[in-house]
Amino acid sequence: MSGEGSAVAFEGVDKWYGAHHVLRGIDLEVARGEKIVVCGPSGSGKSTLIRCVNGLETFDAGRLAVEGVALDPGGRGAERARAGVGMVFQQFNLFPHLTALENCTLAPIHVRGVARAQAEAEARERLGRLRVAEHAAKYPGQLSGGQQQRVAIARALCMSPRIMLFDEPTSALDPEMVQEVLDAMIALAHEGMTMMVVTHEMGFARAVADRVVFMDEGRILEVAPPAAFFARPAHERARAFLSRLIR
């Protein structure tokens, strides 16, 4: 397929939930090191799109490759592709019975076979870069939402991903905690990480995105650099979306 040298390449990807056609003919190529922000109204297929990248969702037709590894409809190939992909969820998804440090070392030790001492050293370094090192011994319930989400980012990074997916990572946070998570994501972007981010945080899109992808009703209606997208969106549906979001 085309895009063999890219990080992610969709070609004519379709997905249904029963009779609901949630992704409709998706064509999108993401270059290595590129930062993509995916936006659009609720129910437009944004989260499904990025969840297909690491095999959390299967697709029904078309072709999808992650770093040159083809994922087949039905999910074959997902395990190989997932090895290089990290994901941060809306609801943190930390294990409540494990400390922040244990959340970060669990997968490296048991999936990658990293020695415990090395895994803990790498986890502490990641937690430190995300400014939550002092909370390493705390459980998720003892942390604020912003702290939990930064631990979740650290946990994903401990698997040394080359691509990071973010599924509305600030939408469950109180407003005063949003910026601390966005700051962590901006720092990660500046390190050159390939990122696909589903978000309504348009300030983040302006500051970080190489391209903005606008979706509605399962289709990609517009792909543009942020300056063009925010100044003169080409699609009427995108103009209506932005008029409600940015006042």
Secondary structure, DSSP 4 states (H G I P E B T S, - for coil): ---TTSSEEEEEEEEEETTEEEEEEEEEEE-TT-EEEEE-STTSSHHHHHHHHTTSS--SEEEEEETTEEEPTTSTTHHHHHTTEEEE-TT----TTS-HHHHHHHHHHHTS---HHHHHHHHHHHHHHTT-GGGTTS-GGGS-HHHHHHHHHHHHHTT--SEEEEESTTTTS-HHHHHHHHHHHHHHHHTT-EEEEE-S-HHHHHHH-SEEEEEETTEEEEEE-HHHHHH--SSHHHHHHHHHH--
